[in-house]
């Protein structure tokens, strides 16, 4: 505030509050929160769970630390987003932690953004999601996370130009977090701007060559560009680093094999995923996507129906994902879109 006064800059009252606000007076709790965010940003299952552990440690030290509850909420969001856990288990916990954060601090933008994420991904109420996310942005115009969620909600409802602008804004606000660059790449992907998509995602590796999960996105995007060999190299690197216990990585591998006309190889990976489902959550959406590429549309619809009932996050992209373009004339597809609240 001394700098603001010296520069004779005028700021709004709510911005003044954000500038001077401290969420905890205990340095140890704050440091634990920062460690939580560091691991949360890795986006791996291990990283998200480790980040959540740090957030919980922070709360033990300061039970009034609203921001740490918001961190727990965001962790459950991402566990469901990446199919590391069941949405039916994770999203109620997401909402509970966000509401606890707001109980402690009803002006916390991160918590409103998390509730918007729940409305978008779990409740499939996109108008409510936009309102909650906009509330977060009004409270803190500098919230890169809220702008990111806003960009996603605009993308799934087909407003691609606005979505890309919001993603660019998020990146401007937080250029050092790799996920912001990947988010922009994702918005280009759904707008079918594949060259820009790849360029954006590859910039992440310039900033952090060790951010291995970026190769998963490159594999998926290269595959859609019909550069299947590059896609295969990328996904094999991911599996080499993270192993074969993630349905999203195995699914990308199977989809690439299917596009390369290796039907037998793709079906072997499906069998592997079904075996994996006995031990941990395995995404129905991804199984549906594999069947779709293999030309087994009836099987694909069965999986998409299960994904719909399981409230899987990736179902919100069904309307705009290029992989589902071939389904658009099918009445069953329109029925899914109607139940997903995309069409009347």
Residue pairs with C-beta under 8 A, 6 or more apart in sequence:
1 16
1 19
1 20
4 11
4 16
4 19
11 19
14 138
14 139
15 141
17 107
18 139
18 140
18 142
23 30
23 65
23 66
23 67
23 105
24 30
24 33
24 58
24 62
24 64
24 65
24 67
24 68
25 62
26 61
26 62
26 65
28 61
29 58
29 59
29 61
29 62
29 65
29 68
30 58
32 54
32 55
32 57
32 58
32 61
32 68
33 54
33 55
33 58
33 65
33 67
33 68
33 71
35 51
35 54
36 51
36 52
36 53
36 54
36 55
36 58
36 68
36 71
36 75
37 51
37 71
38 51
39 47
39 48
39 50
39 51
39 54
40 47
40 48
40 51
40 52
40 71
40 74
40 75
40 78
41 47
41 51
41 177
41 178
41 179
42 48
42 51
42 211
42 213
43 78
43 82
43 179
43 213
44 213
44 242
45 79
45 82
45 84
45 246
48 75
48 78
48 79
48 82
48 84
49 75
49 79
51 71
51 75
52 71
52 72
52 75
52 76
54 71
55 68
55 69
55 71
55 72
55 75
56 68
56 72
58 65
58 68
58 71
59 65
59 68
59 69
59 72
62 68
64 104
65 104
66 100
66 101
66 102
66 104
66 105
66 108
66 111
67 101
67 105
67 108
67 110
69 97
69 98
69 100
69 101
69 104
69 111
70 97
70 98
70 101
70 108
70 110
70 111
70 114
72 93
72 97
73 93
73 94
73 95
73 97
73 98
73 101
73 110
73 111
73 114
74 94
74 110
74 114
74 145
76 85
76 90
76 91
76 93
76 94
76 97
77 90
77 91
77 94
77 114
77 117
77 118
77 121
78 84
79 85
79 90
80 86
80 87
80 90
80 91
80 94
80 121
80 122
80 313
81 121
81 313
82 246
82 248
83 246
83 247
83 248
83 281
83 282
83 283
83 285
83 286
83 312
83 313
83 314
84 246
84 281
85 281
86 281
86 310
87 121
87 122
87 310
87 311
87 312
87 313
88 310
88 311
91 118
91 121
91 122
91 311
94 114
94 117
94 118
94 122
95 115
95 118
95 122
97 114
98 111
98 112
98 114
98 115
98 118
99 111
99 115
101 108
101 110
101 111
101 114
102 108
102 111
102 112
102 115
105 111
107 139
108 139
109 135
109 136
109 137
109 139
109 140
109 143
109 146
110 136
110 143
110 145
110 146
112 132
112 133
112 135
112 136
112 139
112 146
113 132
113 133
113 136
113 143
113 145
113 146
113 149
115 132
116 128
116 129
116 130
116 131
116 132
116 133
116 135
116 136
116 146
116 149
116 153
117 129
117 133
117 149
119 125
119 126
119 128
119 129
119 132
120 126
120 129
120 149
120 152
120 153
120 156
120 316
121 311
121 313
121 316
122 311
122 313
123 129
124 311
124 316
124 340
124 341
125 341
126 153
126 156
126 157
126 341
129 149
129 153
130 150
130 153
133 146
133 149
133 150
133 153
134 150
136 143
136 146
136 149
137 143
137 146
137 147
137 150
140 146
142 173
143 173
144 170
144 171
144 173
144 174
144 177
144 180
145 170
147 166
147 167
147 169
147 170
147 173
148 166
148 167
148 170
148 179
148 180
148 183
150 166
151 163
151 164
151 166
151 167
151 170
151 183
151 187
152 163
152 183
152 186
152 187
154 160
154 162
154 163
154 166
155 163
155 186
155 187
155 190
155 191
155 317
155 320
156 190
156 316
156 317
156 319
156 320
156 342
157 319
157 342
158 319
158 320
160 187
160 190
160 191
160 320
161 191
163 187
163 190
163 191
164 184
164 187
164 188
164 191
166 187
167 180
167 183
167 184
167 186
167 187
168 184
170 180
170 183
170 184
171 180
171 181
171 183
171 184
174 180
176 207
178 204
178 207
178 208
178 211
178 214
181 200
181 201
181 203
181 204
181 207
182 200
182 201
182 204
182 214
182 217
184 200
185 196
185 197
185 198
185 200
185 201
185 217
185 221
186 197
186 217
188 194
188 196
188 197
188 200
189 197
189 221
189 224
189 322
190 317
190 320
190 321
190 322
192 322
194 221
194 224
194 225
197 221
198 218
198 221
198 222
198 225
201 214
201 217
201 218
201 221
202 218
204 211
204 214
205 211
205 214
212 237
212 238
212 241
212 242
213 238
213 242
215 234
215 235
215 237
215 238
215 241
216 234
216 235
216 238
216 248
216 249
216 252
218 230
218 231
218 234
219 231
219 232
219 234
219 235
219 238
219 252
219 256
220 231
220 252
220 255
222 228
222 230
222 231
222 234
223 231
223 252
223 255
223 256
223 259
224 322
224 323
226 259
228 256
228 259
228 260
231 256
231 259
232 256
232 260
235 249
235 252
235 253
235 256
236 253
238 249
238 252
239 249
239 250
239 253
242 249
244 250
244 272
244 276
245 276
245 279
245 280
247 273
247 276
247 277
247 281
247 282
247 283
247 286
247 287
248 283
248 286
250 269
250 272
250 273
250 276
250 286
251 269
251 273
251 283
251 286
251 287
251 289
251 290
253 269
254 265
254 266
254 269
254 270
254 273
254 290
255 266
255 289
255 290
255 293
255 323
257 263
257 265
257 266
257 269
258 266
258 290
258 293
258 294
259 293
263 294
266 290
266 293
266 294
267 294
269 290
270 287
270 290
270 291
273 282
273 286
273 287
274 282
274 287
276 282
283 307
283 312
283 314
284 303
284 304
284 306
284 307
284 310
284 312
285 303
285 304
285 307
285 312
285 314
285 315
286 314
287 303
288 299
288 300
288 301
288 302
288 303
288 304
288 306
288 307
289 300
289 323
291 297
291 299
291 300
291 303
292 300
292 323
292 324
292 326
292 327
293 323
297 327
297 330
301 332
304 315
304 318
304 336
305 336
307 314
307 315
308 315
308 336
308 339
308 340
315 340
316 340
318 324
318 336
318 337
318 340
319 337
319 340
319 342
324 333
327 333
334 343
337 343
338 344
